[in-house]
Amino acid sequence: MTEKRKDDRVFNRQEMFRIVAENTMDTIVVVDSEATVCYVSPSIETLTGYTVEEYEGMNAFEVILEEDRGRVHMSLNESVQTLQPVDVDYRVVDAGGSLVYVETRVKPVMEAGDVKYVVAVVRDVTRRKQTEQLLENILDNVNAIVWSTDKDFSRYNYFAGNSDKVCAIPKSEAIVRPIRLHDHIHPEDNALLMGEVKGLLDNGEPARLAFRWTHVPEETRWGQLMVHPFLDGNGNVERLDGIILDITEKKRAELALEESEQRYKSLFEHNLDGVFSIELKDMHFVNANEAFERTTGIELDKLTDKCLLGLIHDEDHLSVFQRLMEVIKHEEPRDIECRLSRMDRGERIVSITFVPIFLSGSLNGIHGILKDITKRKQEERELVQREERSHFLRMSLHRLSGDLANVMKVSELEERLVVEVQSVLPASLVAIEDEDKREDHMAESVSKQIRIRIGENPQPVFLCIAISEPLTAIEQEWLDTAVHYVKILYDNLHRTEDLMKRLEDLVGTKETPKWMLRLLFRLSEKERAALSSDLHDSVLQDLIIWYRKLESLRSVGKFGKESQEELVQIENGLLDAIHQIRITCNELRPPFLLKMGLVESLKSLFTYSRMFANYAIEFHAGPIDVPLHEDQILGVYRIVQELLNNASKHSRASRVVMSLEDVGAHMHFRYADDGVGIDLAELESSYEHMGIAGIEKRVLSLEGEVDVRSAPNQGFHVTVTFPKQTIER
């Protein structure tokens, strides 16, 4: 080859090197043994912002971030010593002060047996680093590690993620010793990794395993390993790519869900109440437990395609359906009590609680909790029946006691008792029997006979009852109470009948016993007192209230002149009525009569009577050395009232004189007026009308004597004498 052609080839090669160096995207840097830049390709300006002129002659370490210089220097020395290329990543500070991530391959250049230059091919990997950082951040947030190793897991080709958080092994340690990750894996799970999982990977098959970490004392944490072998063209495993996820929370949730499902399953299967589920469309059963089968009598394997309403009694269909519609509409639980349709096992009453089932926030079905309440409802019914029976028996006793108060004969008492027992108790026969007249007319077929003594007549008398079934406790109590009522009256009615017979004999002889008169007058006074109390406490108080309301209305209301006058008239009328009722109450039961004594009460009566009488009243009373009995005080007071009433109505007197004197062992009361008088012999009916007969009976009840004298135009004169000794009650 000629010299010219050699020169042309050299020139063409150099030109080609120049073209490559000036147009490659990577930056080529040549440094000498002192790390001084001898050559840099034009792309340095794109990489760092420095021009070729600025960068050549500069120390190559000057633009490297200070934190990375030591590591880069070590890699450079390694390349020089081993005479082998070395790859190194570091950060460069560009002319503007920003960081640029670069990836560099360093290769020594030998000359005369020594390393004279080092050629570095620098590539901008900032975007890749940013992407890797983004991946790191993602992995940190999801607690995961992504890695790639050789097939023997001896070194990492790639490692990213927060290993400190996932397994408590620093990233620096994990990268240096890949096998270090196995230190914190549970021994049982590690054995699976080294055995079953490794076998799959060696065969080129992917592996997946959930395992336990042991780096946190007293706490189990979980990891999820997923490894995919990368095969070369011959099908051999070239590397392993994998990811480890922290699935602790997920695993705990799964375990909690599993526990919840097991608990639900246990509650479902072993619940003493019937539990079932139905779907919404046709309300067909989905499943049910054994308690449901026991309660309803329907075998579980025959529930398929059965509708819930087919289980319910026809009369309760509508109410159950409406309750189900409420659950669907409001998506809230609802309760209902109903009957089951199968009556071959007797009436079956159940309580059902319908609970909505949600799936992904939407109503998916309905759970039912079915409880057999037949016994409880029966007990409630029995309780209601007992309460109704108890109320009936109480009313019967009340009615009986009221009726007995009006019974006056033994025969009526016996008849009333027999009728009440027959109407209340389950008796086939009720009779009253004497001891010596006992009849065996109770049927021998009667399961039980009750025989209770109710009195003597004059020998024992019994109430006999034939019953077909035992009495309940409240019925027995009713019977005991009814008999007790009768016992109280029975013997007394016998005595009363005897007494009435004696009284009839006395009436036939026109002799009224003094004790009888006292009894009658006491009863009369008792009725007067009761009537006075009723008038005062009810009618009088109501009138006063209405008067006050009318007075208030008239004082605050605006009425016309005529209306005002009519209201005033109504007020005056009410006042007159109030006054008249007070007078009536005072006459029926004089206030403070017994406390004031006879003399003072009479003086008060005369003072009041003078206000309305058309005659003068004179009263003289001497001292009384012995307190009078209540019957004597009331008797004299009533006699005086009757005499004053006669004087006002009949005597036409202008003067009435009365006196009360203590004379030895007797009291004397005298009355005299100057009225028209009366012929006592000829006017016997007027005599009765004027109340003289009542005065005589009053005096007779006081065991005293009365002398009545009168003649036409000679006035009316009465003298009453009665003993002072205490009257027996």
BAROKOL-523324 format. One line per field, with one value per residue (C-alpha): x, y, z. Coordinates in steps of 0.2 Angstrom, whole numbers, plus 2048, in hexadecimal, padded with zeros to 3 digits. Layout:
<gulos>
X <- (X_...)
Y <- (Y_...)
Z <- (Z_...)
</gulos>
This chain:
<gulos>
X <- (800_807_80B_7FD_7F0_7F6_7F5_7E3_7DE_7E5_7DC_7CC_7CD_7D1_7C3_7B7_7BD_7BA_7A8_7A4_7AB_7A3_792_78F_783_78E_79D_7AE_7BB_7CE_7D8_7EA_7F2_7EF_7DC_7DE_7D2_7DD_7CE_7BB_7AE_7A3_794_79B_793_782_786_78D_78B_79E_7A6_7B4_7C1_7BB_7BB_7CC_7DA_7CE_7D0_7C3_7BD_7B9_7A8_7A4_798_7A4_79A_79D_7AF_7B7_7AC_7B1_7C3_7C2_7BB_7C8_7D6_7CD_7CD_7E0_7E5_7DB_7DD_7CB_7BC_7B2_7A0_79C_78D_78F_788_790_78D_78A_78F_77E_780_773_776_778_778_784_78A_79C_7A7_7B9_7C7_7DA_7E5_7F6_806_817_810_809_7F7_7FA_7E7_7D6_7C8_7B7_7A6_79A_787_779_76D_764_753_756_75B_74C_741_74A_748_735_735_73E_731_723_72B_72E_71B_715_723_72A_73B_73F_74F_758_766_770_769_773_76C_77F_77E_771_76F_762_75B_74E_743_743_74A_74C_739_735_741_74C_75B_765_765_778_779_76C_776_786_77F_76F_76D_76B_759_756_75C_74B_740_737_741_732_72F_741_742_734_73E_74E_745_734_736_749_743_737_743_750_744_740_72F_729_726_71A_71B_714_720_722_72F_737_740_733_732_721_719_717_719_716_71F_719_727_725_734_734_744_74B_750_75D_75B_75F_752_75F_75C_766_75F_752_746_73B_731_72E_71E_71A_709_708_6F8_6F0_6F4_6ED_6DE_6DC_6DF_6D2_6C6_6C9_6C7_6B7_6B1_6B4_6AB_69D_69D_69D_68F_686_687_687_67A_66C_661_65C_667_664_667_65C_65F_655_64E_642_646_64C_657_66A_66F_66A_671_66B_662_657_653_64F_643_63A_63B_641_651_65F_662_64F_651_658_64C_640_639_639_626_622_628_61C_60A_5FE_5F7_608_60E_60A_612_622_623_620_62E_63A_636_63A_64B_64E_648_650_65F_65D_659_647_63E_62E_624_61B_615_61C_611_615_607_60A_616_609_609_61B_61E_62E_637_641_64E_652_664_669_679_684_691_69C_690_681_673_676_66A_662_667_65A_65B_64D_648_63B_630_621_624_626_616_60D_613_60E_5FD_5FB_600_5F4_5E6_5EC_5EB_5DA_5D4_5DB_5D2_5C2_5C4_5C7_5B8_5AE_5B4_5B0_59F_59C_5A1_595_587_58A_588_576_572_567_562_56C_563_568_57A_57A_572_57E_58D_588_584_595_59F_596_599_5AC_5B3_5B3_5A6_59A_590_58F_584_582_580_57E_588_579_571_580_57B_586_580_591_595_5A2_5AA_5AE_5C1_5C1_5B5_5B8_5AF_5B1_5A8_59F_596_58B_578_578_583_591_58C_597_59A_59C_5A4_5A7_5B5_5BC_5CD_5D8_5D6_5E4_5EC_5E3_5D2_5D6_5DA_5CA_5C0_5C8_5C4_5B2_5AF_5B8_5AB_59D_5A3_5A3_591_58A_588_585_576_56F_570_569_55A_557_558_54C_540_540_53F_530_528_52C_525_515_513_518_527_537_546_550_560_558_553_565_56C_560_564_577_575_56B_579_586_57C_57A_58D_591_585_58B_59D_599_590_59E_5AC_5A5_596_59A_5AC_5A7_59B_5A9_5B5_5A8_5A4_5B6_5B8_5A9_5AF_5C0_5B8_5AD_5BB_5C7_5BA_5B2_59F_591_586_578_585_58D_57C_578_589_587_576_57E_58C_57E_575_585_588_576_579_589_581_573_57E_588_578_573_584_583_572_577_586_588_59B_5A4_594_59D_5AC_5A2_595_582_580_58C_586_574_578_581_571_566_571_570_55D_559_560_551_544_534_534_53F_549_54E_55A_55F_56C_573_583_585_590_592_597_589_58A_58C_57A_573_57B_576_564_560_568_55D_54D_551_553_542_539_541_53B_529_529_52E_522_512_512_511_519_521_52B_534_53C_548_552_55E_561_56B_55F_567_568_55F_55F_550_54D_53D_536_527_520_511_50B_4FA_4FC_4F4_4E7_4F1_4E2_4DA_4E9_4F2_4F9_4FF_507_511_515_51B_529_522_523_535_538_530_53B_54B_547_543_554_55C_552_548_537_52E_51E_516_508_4FE_4ED_4E6_4EC_4F6_507_511_51B_527_531_53F_547_555_562_574_57D_587_57D_585_58A)
Y <- (800_811_81E_82A_81D_819_82B_82C_81E_825_836_82D_824_833_83C_82E_82E_841_83F_832_83B_84B_844_836_83A_833_83D_837_83D_839_83D_83A_832_842_842_851_852_850_84E_850_84D_85C_854_85A_86A_862_857_864_875_877_87A_86E_87C_87F_86D_867_86A_869_85C_84E_84D_85F_85E_84E_851_850_842_837_83B_82E_820_825_826_815_80E_817_80F_7FE_800_806_7F7_7EA_7F1_7ED_7F9_7FE_805_813_81E_82F_841_850_862_86B_87D_883_87A_86D_85A_84E_83C_833_821_81F_811_813_80A_80C_80F_807_80E_807_7FB_809_811_821_826_822_823_826_824_82F_82D_838_82D_83B_837_824_829_834_825_81A_826_827_814_815_820_815_806_80F_814_802_7FA_7F0_7EA_7E7_7DE_7D4_7C8_7BB_7A9_7A4_7B4_7B8_7CB_7D7_7DE_7EA_7EE_7FC_7FE_802_7F2_7FA_7FC_7EB_7E0_7EA_7E7_7F7_7F8_7F9_7E8_7E0_7E6_7DF_7CE_7C9_7BA_7C6_7C7_7B5_7BA_7C1_7B5_7A8_798_78E_799_79B_788_789_797_78C_77D_77E_78F_78D_77D_787_794_788_781_792_793_7A3_7A1_7AA_7A8_7B2_7B0_7B7_7C4_7C2_7D2_7DA_7D1_7CB_7D0_7C6_7D0_7C9_7CB_7C5_7BF_7BE_7B8_7B6_7AD_7B5_7A8_7AA_7A4_792_792_793_79E_7AE_7B9_7BA_7C9_7CB_7D6_7D5_7DE_7E1_7D9_7DA_7E5_7DB_7CB_7D1_7D7_7C6_7BD_7C8_7C5_7B2_7B3_7BE_7B1_7A3_7AC_7B0_79E_798_7A4_79F_78C_78B_799_793_79E_79A_7A4_7A5_7B0_7B4_7BC_7CC_7C8_7B9_7B8_7A7_79F_79F_796_792_78A_77A_784_78B_779_774_783_782_76F_772_768_773_769_76D_780_783_78D_78F_7A0_7A7_7AC_79A_797_7A4_7A1_7A8_7B5_7BC_7BD_7CF_7D5_7CC_7D2_7E4_7E2_7DB_7EA_7F6_7ED_7EF_801_808_7FC_7FA_7EB_7E7_7DB_7D1_7C4_7B7_7A5_797_78F_77D_779_766_76A_775_788_78F_7A2_7A9_7BA_7BE_7CC_7D1_7D9_7E0_7D9_7E5_7E1_7EF_7FC_7F4_7EA_7D8_7CD_7CC_7C2_7BB_7B6_7AB_7A8_79C_7A6_79A_796_7A8_7AD_79F_7A5_7B7_7B1_7A7_7B7_7C1_7B4_7B3_7C6_7C6_7B8_7C1_7D1_7C7_7BF_7D0_7D8_7C9_7CB_7DE_7DA_7CC_7D8_7E5_7D9_7D2_7E3_7E3_7D1_7D0_7BE_7AE_7A6_7B5_7B3_7A1_7A3_7B2_7A7_798_7A3_7AC_79C_794_7A3_7A4_792_783_77B_76E_76F_77B_779_77F_770_76E_762_757_759_754_74D_742_749_74D_742_735_739_74A_74B_756_75D_76C_76E_77E_783_794_796_78E_78C_788_779_77A_77F_77B_781_772_773_766_76A_760_768_76F_782_78E_797_7A7_79E_796_7A7_7AE_7A0_7A2_7B5_7B2_7A6_7B2_7BF_7B3_7AD_7BF_7C1_7B0_7AE_7C0_7BF_7B1_7BC_7CB_7C0_7BB_7CD_7D3_7C6_7CD_7DF_7DA_7D3_7E3_7EE_7E3_7E9_7FB_7FC_803_7FF_80E_807_805_817_81C_811_819_82B_827_821_830_83C_832_834_847_848_83F_84A_85A_855_851_861_86B_862_860_86B_87A_87A_879_887_892_88E_893_8A3_8A8_8A4_8AE_8BC_8BC_8BC_8CA_8D5_8D2_8D0_8DD_8DB_8E6_8EE_8E0_8D2_8DA_8DB_8C9_8C3_8CC_8C3_8B3_8B7_8BB_8AB_8A1_8AA_8A6_894_894_89C_890_880_887_888_877_870_878_872_860_860_86F_874_872_86C_85F_86A_87A_870_871_882_88B_882_887_899_899_891_89E_8AC_8A6_8A2_8B4_8BB_8B2_8B0_8BB_8B8_8BB_8AE_8AD_8A0_89C_88F_88B_882_870_866_856_855_84F_840_843_83B_847_856_851_84C_85D_867_85E_860_873_874_86B_877_886_87F_87D_88E_895_88B_889_892_8A4_8A9_8B9_8B3_8A2_89E_890_88A_87C_878_86B_864_857_847_84D_85B_865_86E_879_881_88E_899_8A5_89F_898_887_877_86B_85C_850_855_858_847_848_85A_854_848_855_861_854_852_83F_841_84C_83E_831_83B_83D_82B_826_831_827_837_83E_84B_855_85F_86B_876_87D_889_89B_895_892_882_87B_86D_866_859_850_844_83C_843_832_82C_823_812_811)
Z <- (800_7FB_809_802_804_816_81A_813_81D_82D_829_825_836_840_837_83B_84E_84E_847_853_862_85E_85A_867_875_882_888_885_892_892_8A1_8A5_8B5_8BE_8BA_8AF_8A0_890_885_886_878_873_87C_88D_88A_889_898_8A4_89C_89B_88A_884_886_898_89C_895_8A1_8B0_8BD_8B9_8CB_8CD_8C5_8CF_8DE_8ED_8F6_8E7_8E4_8EF_8E8_8D6_8DB_8E2_8D1_8C7_8D1_8D0_8BD_8BC_8C8_8BF_8AD_8AB_8A7_8B6_8B6_8C3_8C6_8CE_8CE_8C4_8C9_8B8_8B4_8BB_8CB_8C8_8CB_8BC_8BF_8B3_8B0_8AB_8A4_8A8_89E_8A0_891_891_889_88C_899_8A3_8A5_89D_89A_8A0_894_89C_892_89C_899_8A0_8AA_8B4_8AD_8B1_8C2_8C4_8BE_8CA_8D8_8D4_8D5_8E5_8EC_8E6_8ED_8FE_8FF_8FB_905_8F8_8F1_8DE_8DA_8CC_8D0_8C7_8C7_8D6_8E0_8E4_8DE_8D9_8C8_8CF_8E0_8E4_8F3_905_90D_91E_91F_917_920_92B_920_91A_907_908_910_905_8F5_8FC_902_8F9_904_913_90F_915_927_92C_923_92F_92F_929_91A_916_914_907_8FE_8FE_8F9_8EF_8E9_8E4_8DA_8D0_8CC_8C7_8BB_8B4_8BB_8C5_8D7_8E3_8F6_905_914_925_92B_93C_93E_94A_95B_961_950_940_930_91F_90E_8FC_8F1_8DE_8D3_8C0_8B9_8A9_89C_88F_87D_882_890_89E_8AD_8AA_8B8_8C5_8C6_8D6_8E1_8F4_8FA_90C_90E_921_921_913_91C_92C_923_91B_92C_934_926_927_93A_937_92A_936_944_939_933_945_949_93A_93C_94F_953_95E_953_941_935_923_913_905_8F4_8EF_8DF_8E3_8F6_8F4_901_8FF_90E_920_930_939_946_938_933_945_947_936_933_921_91D_917_907_902_904_8F2_8E8_8F6_8FA_90B_90A_907_919_920_925_918_924_927_915_913_923_920_90E_913_920_913_907_916_918_905_904_914_914_927_932_936_942_941_949_93F_93E_934_927_92C_939_93A_949_951_950_94E_952_94D_94E_93F_93E_92C_929_919_910_907_8FA_8F4_8FB_8F3_8FA_8F5_900_911_920_92B_93E_942_955_95B_967_967_97A_97E_975_97D_98E_989_984_994_99E_995_998_9AA_9AB_9A3_9AE_9BD_9B8_9B6_9C7_9CF_9C7_9CD_9DF_9DD_9D6_9E4_9F2_9EC_9EA_9FB_A03_9FD_A02_A11_A12_A14_A05_9FA_A00_9FC_9EB_9E6_9EB_9E1_9D1_9D2_9D5_9C6_9BB_9BF_9C3_9B7_9C2_9BD_9CD_9DB_9EB_9FD_A09_A1B_A25_A2A_A18_A0E_9FD_9F3_9E2_9DC_9CD_9D0_9C0_9C6_9C8_9D8_9E4_9EF_9FF_A09_A19_A18_A28_A36_A34_A43_A3D_A30_A1E_A0F_9FE_9F3_9E1_9D4_9C8_9B9_9BA_9C8_9CC_9C8_9D6_9D2_9D1_9E2_9E9_9E2_9EA_9FB_9FA_9F5_A02_A0F_A0A_A0C_A1D_A24_A1F_A21_A34_A36_A2A_A34_A43_A39_A34_A45_A4B_A3D_A42_A54_A4D_A43_A53_A5C_A4D_A4E_A60_A5B_A66_A5F_A6A_A6F_A69_A58_A58_A5D_A4F_A42_A48_A47_A35_A31_A38_A2F_A1E_A22_A25_A15_A0B_A13_A0F_9FD_9FA_A02_9F9_9E8_9E3_9EE_9E8_9D6_9D8_9E0_9D2_9C5_9CF_9CF_9BC_9B8_9C3_9BB_9A9_9AD_9B4_9A5_997_98D_98D_989_996_995_995_9A4_9AD_9A9_9AF_9BF_9C1_9BE_9CB_9D8_9D4_9D7_9E7_9ED_9E8_9F2_A01_A01_9FF_A0E_A18_A13_A18_A29_A2C_A26_A31_A3D_A3D_A4E_A56_A61_A64_A69_A73_A73_A7B_A70_A60_A65_A67_A56_A4E_A56_A50_A3F_A40_A46_A35_A2C_A39_A3B_A4D_A5C_A64_A77_A7E_A8F_A94_AA5_AA9_AA5_AB1_AA7_A94_A8A_A7E_A6B_A69_A76_A6E_A5C_A62_A6B_A5D_A50_A5B_A5C_A49_A47_A53_A4B_A3A_A41_A48_A37_A2D_A38_A49_A42_A53_A57_A66_A69_A7A_A7D_A8C_A91_AA3_AAD_ABA_AC5_ABB_AAC_A9F_A9C_A8B_A89_A7A_A79_A6C_A6B_A5A_A54_A5D_A57_A5D_A60_A61_A51_A46_A47_A35_A37_A47_A3D_A2F_A3C_A41_A53_A51_A4C_A5C_A67_A5F_A61_A73_A75_A6D_A7B_A88_A8D_A8D_A83_A88_A79_A7D_A72_A6E_A61_A64_A74_A6C_A6B_A7A_A7B_A8A_A88_A97_A94_AA0_AA1_AA2_A93_A86_A80_A6E)
</gulos>
